[in-house]
Amino acid sequence: MYPPELVTPMKEELTSVGFEDLTTVEQVDEAITAEGTTLVIINSVCGCAAANARPAAKMSITNDKKPNRITTVFAGVDSDAVAQARKYMLPYPPSSPSMALFKDGKIVHCIERHHIEGRPAEMIAENLAEAFNEYC
């Protein structure tokens, strides 16, 4: 578990632009199984989350089409919520950070850590925007 004073600014980077912070299994279930589309960002303290994933997530929601819900869970902090989100993300292996788009409770697009590391935030945001245009 990471100390709150460390992760609070990293959570706020997404929640300040409208991402819902999911901290319980029930919140994850409700968000992902809701009718429509839900984006889930598995946030992390790592450098690629700071440099690439969080900025990409924020850029992606400026797209004309976007998910009905934008959410985040934090690896190493909200362990039960993260584990529940990862169950829905199967068959993709657990990775942090990662991003998944769900439509009517089914995963339709996933960006794993190895797709985030070393790629500019703009490229990741464009990938998400393409998925939004297709599914939202």
N, C-alpha and C positions, 0 to 999 in steps of 0.2 A: 504494500500500500504506500502510495506517495502522500506526502503531507499536503493538506488542503491549501496552504499558502503557496505551494509550488504549482498545483494544478488549476487553481481558481482562475488565474489570468488566461490559461490555455483553454479552459471551458468557456470563459467569457468571450474569447475571440469568435466563437461560433454563436453562443446564445445572444450576444449583443446584436446580431444581425437576423435573429428570428429562429435559430435552431432550438428545438425543444430538447432539454437535457433529460434523458431517460436514466433513472437510477434504480429502478426496480424491475423485476421479471414481469410484473403485471403491466407496467407502463410499456415495456417492449412488446408484449403480446398485443396490447390494444393498438399500438401504433402500426405494427407490421400487418396485422390482420384486418385493419380498417379497409373499407371499400375505397378504391382509388389508388393513388401512388404515394409511396413513402420512401424518402431517401434516409438511409442510416449511415452516419459517419462513425467509424470506430476510431476515436481520437487517441492520441498517445503523447508521451513526453519526448519522443525521439526527434532528432533533427529533421527527418524527412516529413514529419507531421507539421513541424513549425514552418519549414521552408516551402513545402509543396502541397501537402494534403489540406490543411486548414485554409490557406489562401485560395486553392483551387475550389474548395467547397463554397467559399464566399463568392468567388467569381461566377460559379455555375448558376447561382440563383438569380443572377441578373438576366438570364436567358428568358426569352418571351414565354416559352413553355417551361413549366417547372412542376415539381411534385406537389400534391395536395398537402403533404406534411414533410417537413425537414427536421431531422432528429439527429442526436448524437449520444453515444455512450463512451465512457472513458476507461480504456484498458488500464489495469493496475489500480483502479479506484473503485469503480462500481462493478465488481467482479461478477455478481449474479446477473446483472443486466447484460453485461458483455457476453457471458456464457449463453444466455438466452438468445441474444441477437445472432451469435455464431451458429446456433442450432438452425435458425432459419436460413443461414447463408450456406449451408451444406449443399452441394458437395465441395465447395471451396474450403480449403484448409484455413485454420485460424491465422490471421495476420493483423498486425497493428503498425501503422494505420491501415485502414481499408474502407471501402465505400460500397454500399449496395443499394440498388433501386428495386423496390418491390411494387408489384401491381396486384391488387386484390389478394394480398398475402403470399404471393409467389415471387421468388427472386427472378428478375428479368435481366439484370446487369450487375456485374461486380468488378471492382477495381481492387486488386490485391496489392500488398506492399511492394512486391517486385515490379509492379506497374507504376508505382509512385516514386520509388527511389531513383534519383538521377534524372528525373523528367521535370521539365519546368511546370510550374503551377498552371500556366496558360494552356499547355497541352492536355493536362488532366481535366481542367475545366471544360475544354472543348469536347473531350471524350464524354463527360457527363452531359453536356448540352445535347450532344447527338442522341444519347439515350433518352433524355427528356423529350426531345422532338419526336422520337419514335413511340414512346410509351405514355407520355403525359397528355 
